Amino acid sequence: MMNEPEQSVKERNREIAQNERERTADSAVRLSSWAIGAAVILGLIALGLASPWLGR
């Protein structure tokens, strides 16, 4: 059986790992949002540049 300090260290490590997982997920969502926004803006620019040729 583990003694008290080892148990508290393991619990602390679990909490740190959980916090890191949450932070990583938040970061991925934020990055995805930026990527989608950039793709939409670039698509609109490309559409605007291509519209003279599409209108023929």
C-alpha positions in Angstrom: 0.0 0.0 0.0 1.2 3.5 -0.8 2.1 5.9 2.0 0.4 9.3 2.3 3.0 11.5 0.5 3.0 9.1 -2.5 -0.8 9.1 -2.7 -0.9 12.9 -2.6 1.8 13.2 -5.3 -0.2 10.8 -7.6 -3.4 12.8 -7.0 -1.6 16.0 -7.8 -0.1 14.5 -11.0 -3.6 13.4 -12.0 -5.0 16.9 -11.6 -2.1 18.4 -13.5 -2.6 15.9 -16.4 -6.4 16.7 -16.4 -5.6 20.5 -16.6 -3.2 19.9 -19.4 -5.7 17.9 -21.4 -8.3 20.7 -21.0 -5.8 23.4 -22.0 -4.8 21.4 -25.1 -8.4 20.9 -26.1 -9.1 24.6 -25.7 -6.0 25.5 -27.7 -7.1 23.1 -30.5 -10.5 24.6 -30.7 -9.1 28.1 -30.8 -6.6 27.1 -33.6 -9.4 25.5 -35.6 -11.6 28.6 -35.3 -8.7 30.8 -36.6 -8.1 28.3 -39.5 -11.7 28.2 -40.5 -11.9 32.0 -40.4 -8.8 32.4 -42.4 -10.0 29.9 -45.0 -13.3 31.8 -45.3 -11.6 35.1 -45.8 -9.2 33.7 -48.4 -12.1 32.0 -50.2 -14.0 35.3 -50.4 -10.9 37.1 -51.7 -10.4 34.4 -54.3 -14.0 34.6 -55.3 -13.8 38.4 -55.6 -10.7 38.1 -57.8 -12.2 35.4 -60.0 -15.6 37.0 -60.3 -14.7 39.0 -63.5 -13.9 35.7 -65.3 -16.9 33.9 -63.8 -19.3 36.6 -65.1 -18.4 36.1 -68.8 
